[in-house]
Amino acid sequence: MAYEFGRFKSITIDKRLTTLVQRERFYHELCHILRHSGRQLMMPAAFRELQEWDARNFTRYAALPLHMLKNYDYKQPEILDTLSEQFKVTPELYADRLQRIKLKLSCNPIRFIS
């Protein structure tokens, strides 16, 4: 959960969560602090949903920056586990990010993943 009191900003993460999930929650809450303003409880539901979508999207990019993913062999059968371990994110987050990269590359002829 992210808090803002004037110029003071704070992120609180539940320590009972796994380290990987804590890291993902941190990125999510960091997005709220950096990119959003206002109190979500006082916003229309559609605007709140938009901010949550933005925070989930930010998490993918912040946790797994594209420039850091270019030098891996994506044909390895254990690539999801390897990158999940190296970037300290859940395999689900990495799989989602990889799927989005592949989708983007299928629309753009830039060569990144063989």
N, C-alpha and C positions, 0 to 999 in steps of 0.2 A: 504494500500500500504506500502510495506517495502522499506526503503532506507538504503544504506550503503555508508558511506564516510570514507574510511580508517578503523579506529577502532571504529568510531561512527556508531551506528545502531539505526534506528528509525522505528516505526510503526505508520501509520496514519490511523485512522478509521473515517468514515463518521458519524458524530453525528446525522444525520437525520434518520439513520437506527434505528430499534428497538433495545433495549438492548440485546435481545437474539441473533439477527443477528450480532450485534457488537462483541459480545463474540466469536461467531463462526469465524468471519473474523479475530479477533485477533489471534486465534489458527492457522488459515491458514497462516497468514503473519509471525507468529512466526516460523513456519516450514521453510519458505523461508530463514529467517535470520539464523536459527540454522543449516540447512542441505544443503542449496544450495549456489552456488557461481556463479558469472558472471552476466552479464546483459541480461535479458530475451529477450529484443528487438534485440539483436545481435546473438541470438541462432537460430539454425534450429528449425522449427516448431515442429518436433517430440520430440526434447529434452525439449522444453518448455512445451509440453503436458505432458511429463513424470513428470516434476517438479510439474505441477498443479495436476496431479493424486496423487503424493506423498503428497502434501499439503492437499488435501481433505482427504486422508487416515489418515494422522497425526491428523487432526482436530477431526475425530471420536474417536481416541484413547486418545488424550489429554483431550478432553472435557468429556469423559465418560470412565475412566479407569476401566478395568475389575474387579480389586480387590474391587472397591467401589460399584459394582453392584450385589454382591453375596447375600446380605441379604434382598432382596425384594421379595414380593409375586407377581410373574408374572401372577397369575391367576386373579388378580383384574381387573375388566373391565376398570378402569380409570388409569391403570398403566402408560400409555404413558404420560398423563397429569401430573401425580404425579412426575414422574422422570424428565420430561421436566422442571417442576417448581423447583424441588430440585437442579438439575444440571445447571439450567439457560441456557438451549439450546432449540432450536425449536423442536416441536414434530417430525418433519420430520427427523432431525438429529438423534434423539433418536431412532425412528423407524428403520432407516437404520442401526444403530449400533446394535440394538437388533436382527435384521434379520441376520446380519453377524455373531453374536455370535451363534445364533441358527444353522446356516449353518455349522459353524466350529464344534459345538458340535455334529451335526449329523454325522460328519466324524470321531469324536473322542469320545470314550465312557466315557469321564470325565463327572461327574454329576454336573451340575450347575443350569440349569433351569428344573423344573419338567414338 
